[in-house]
Amino acid sequence: KQWYQRRVSENIADSSEEEVIGGANNGLQTTHVIEIRAVVGIIFGVVVGVVCCGTWLKDLEAIIYGYRWHYLERCIIEDVDLGFGMDFCRLPVDCSVCKEVDVIDDVNVKSLSVEHFEEKYAHSNRPLVVRNASLSWKAMNVVDYNWLRKVYLSDPEILKEEDEDCWFNQYKTKEFRHLRSVFKMLGSTGALKSARPWYVGWSVCHDKVATKLSKLYKTPSFINVESMDMKMPWIFIGTPGPGANFHIDNVDLPSWQAQLAGVKTWYLKPPPECYWSCHGVMQTTLYPGDILVLNTNIWSHSAMVHGSDLSIVITSEFD
């Protein structure tokens, strides 16, 4: 008995061996002894695994860097639900395009020739506001909410022409599920029953509408006609209040944004990966007749509508 007690004490003190006490012959059970430091090591490993592999670490990294990185695809994740843009994965921007830009250039259309635009702005991705550039367009006096509603509802088949190219964004106006619901819910008043502000955008992928709209605007005078991309234009319309939150687009080319009605302030800032290389937020306010030239694939942008009128913008890409 004394020998047995001594052996058990030795096992506990050493904690490095496994002793079989007794055996099948004497009916005693087998006792497994585990080192305390082994238990501590296992616990430590679990904690390290949770810390290193947990989603919170990715969230913390995204907060620090301002963007979420996809390690497999090697691209920056734009996820609208997480506050990172518009649901796609993009390559990092070359920060040299924004390093020397600390203000949005502002010129009158009369002082901007096609040659000057080509030389300084067309391929530099430098944002530019051109004042009074669309004042001569028929759209300035024709296109409003009621015109758009009338054209789209003139033929029941128009709003059925929706395919993968028929882009639509409700932004934060969750009541709008698609373009049909916009005109249905706003009716002839152009207002929600809740009186909440609203903002929406869509591509003019409907042939009948695109044909009628094309007769009301033309290529801005400072852009070479051969540079115009013949893809469908977009319409952005909303009441006074917040427009789109900061985001980066996933489109093919730079674009011009013509303010047909209302007053809209644009806020531009470098993409998050260029935070330490480029300047901060810039802003400019567009009035009816003004055009903003912008590469929305590079510049993070948001908008705010001011005054009492609806803001209506027509947009198209150029090469």
N, C-alpha and C positions, 0 to 999 in steps of 0.2 A: 504493500500500500504506500509506503514511504517512497519507494522507487517510482511508482506511478505518478504521485503528486509532483515529484521533482521533474519528471519528464514533461508534464503539462506546463509547469512553470517555465521550463527552458523554451518551449515552443512559443509561449506568449511573449517572452522577453526577446527572443531572436526574431520572430515574425517573418521568417524567411523560408520556413519549411512546412511541409504538410505531414502530419503524423497520424498514422492509423493506430487508434487506441483499441487494443484488443483485437478482435477479428471475429470471424464467423464461429470460431470455436467457443469463445466466451460470451458472445452476444452483445459486445460493446459496439457503439456507433462510430462512424468515421467523422472526424472533425477537420474542417478546412480552415486554415488560418491565412488571412490576407494581410499583407503589409499595410500599415496606415498610410505610408507615403505613396503606395500604389493607388489607394482610394483617392487621396488628394490629387494625384496626377490625372486620374480619370475625370474628376470633377473639373479640374483646371482645363483639360482638353475640351470638355463640353462647353464650358464658358467661352473659351477662345473661339470655338466653332460658331457659336451663336453670335458672338461679337463680329467676327470676320465675315460671316456668310449671311447674316440677317439683313432683311430689307431696309432696316433703319440706317445701316451704314451707307447704302446707296442714296437714301434720302438725304443724309447729312452731306455726302459728297456733292449731290446736286445743288444743295443750298449754298455750299461753299463756292463751287465753280459757276453756278448760275445756269447749268444745263446738265442733262443726264446723258451719259456716254454709253453706247452699245458696244461692249467689248468684243463681241463676236463679229459684228458687221463693220466695226471701226467707223462709226458715224454718230452724230448727235441726234438723240431722240426728241422729236417735237411731238408732245402729247398734250392736247388741249385739256384733258381732264386733270392733268397734273400741273397745269399752268405753263406748259412748255410748248406753245405754238399750236400747230394744226394737224397733228397725227401723221407724221412721216419721219423718216430718218435721213438726215442730210450730212454732207461732207462739211468739215470745218471751213470757215471763210478765211481767205488770205487777208490778214489785218492791215496790209499795206493800203487797201482800198479806202480805209476810213481814218488812217493815222493822221493825215493832214487836214481832215475835214472837221471844223468846229462850228460851222454855220451853214444854213441852207441858202445857197445863192438865190438872189431875187433880181430879176430883170424884167423890163417891159418888152413886149413882143416886137415893138418897132426897132429895138436895138439888138435883136438877135437874128442873125442870118443863118441860113442852112449850113454854111461853111463854118461859122463860129461854133454852132451847136455840135457839128461833127467833130471838130477839133478838140473841144474842151469837155463836152458832156456825153456825147452819144455812147462812148465805150469806156468811160472812166468810172461809171457807177456813182458819180457825184450827184447828190440830189439838187434839184433846181425847180424854182417857181417862176413861171412865165405869166406876167400879168396881162390881162385883157386879150388873151390868146384865142378865145373862142367867142368873143362878143358878136362876130358876124354870122355865127351859125344859126340856122333856123330853129334848132333845138332849144335855144335859149328862150324862145317865146312860145314854144309848142309843147315840149316835154314836161309834164308834171305828173302827179300821182293819178289824176283822173284820165289823162291821156294813156298812160301805161295800162290802167285797169280796163279802159275801153278797148284798146287794141288786143289785149290778152283774152278778154272775154267775148270778142267779136265772133269767134268761131270756137265751138266746143272742142274741136280737134286740136287746137293750138297747144293747150296745156297737157295734151296726151303725148306730145312729141318730146319725150324725156328718155335719154339714153345715158351712157356713161360720161358723155361730154356735157351733160346738162348739170353743171355745178350749181349748188344752192347752199347757202349758209344762213342759218337763223340767228347766229351769234348767241346772245343771251335771251332772245325773245322765244322762249320755249313753246309759246302758243302756235308758232309757225312751223308746221311739220314739212311743208313743201310750198311751192309757189302758189298752187291753187288755194291753199289755206290762207295765204297772205291777203289776197283780194276778197276772199269769202269773209274773213274775220274783220277786216277793216271796212268793208262795204264802201259806200260812196263818201263817207266822212273822212276816211284815212286815219281813223283813230280806234284804238282798242276800247272795249266797253269799260275796262278797268282804268282807263285813262293813263296807263303806264306808258313810258317812252318805249319805242321800239326801233330796231335797226336790222336791216337784212340786205343780202347781196345775192345776185344770181348771174349766170351767163346767159346771154341772149342766143340760145341754141334753137330757137323757134324760127323757122324760115320766114314766115309771113311777117313776124315782128321785126326780124333783122332787116328785111327788105325795106320796110317803112322807115325804120330808124336810120338806115344808111343814107337816106335822102335828106336827113336833117343835120348831119355833121360831116366833117371832112378831115383829112389829114392836117394836123397842126402845121402852120406855115413854116415853122423852123425845122421840121422833120422831112428829110428826103422821102419823096413818095415811094421810091424803090425800097426804102427801109421799113415800110409799114408791113406788119404781119397781117395777113388777111383772115386771121382767125376771128371767131365771134367776139364781140365786145362784152363787157360786164356792166351791170347796173348796181349801184349801191344807193340805198335810200333809207332815210330814218328821221325821226322826230328829234327836236332838241334834247340833248342828253348824251350819255356815253355811247360811243360807237363800238368799234372792235377794241379788245384789249391788246396789249403788246404781243406781237407774233411775227413770225417769218413765214413767207409764202413758199409754196412749192409749184411754181409756174415755169414756163419755158424761157421767157425773155423779160427785159425791163419794160416798163409801161408808162403811159401818160394818163393822168387822172384829171378829167375836165369837170370843174364845178359848174353845173348848169343852174342850180338853185340853192338857196340857203347859204349859211356860213359854217365852215368846218375847219377846226384846228387839227393839224397833224402833229404828232409827236414822234420823233425819230431817235433811235439810239443804236449804237453798234451792236452786233450780235454778242452774246455773252462771252464767247471765247476770246473776244477782242477787248474785254473790259479794261485790262491793264495797258493796252496799246493805243486805244483811241479815246476821243473825248466823250463827254456824257450826252445827256438828252438835249436835243435841239427841237425847236418848234416853229411852225409857220401857220398862218391863217389864210384860207382861201375864200374868196368872194366870187359871186357869179361872174364867169368870164375868165377866171384864172385856171391855169393848168399846172399840176405838179408832175415832174418827171422823176421817176424813182425805180430803182431795182429792188423790188420787195422780197427778192430771194436773199438779199444781203442785209438790208436794213430792217431791224425790228421796228415795227410801227404800230401806233394806236391812233384813235381819233375821238374828237368830241364835237358835237353839233351845238351851235349857239343860236341865239335869237328866237324868233317865233315861227320861222318857216321850216318846212321840210328841206332836208339836204338831199339833193339828187346829183349823183356823179356818174358819168359814163367813162369807162376805162377800156384801153386797148393796148396791145403789145406792139413793140417795134424792134427791129433788128439793127 
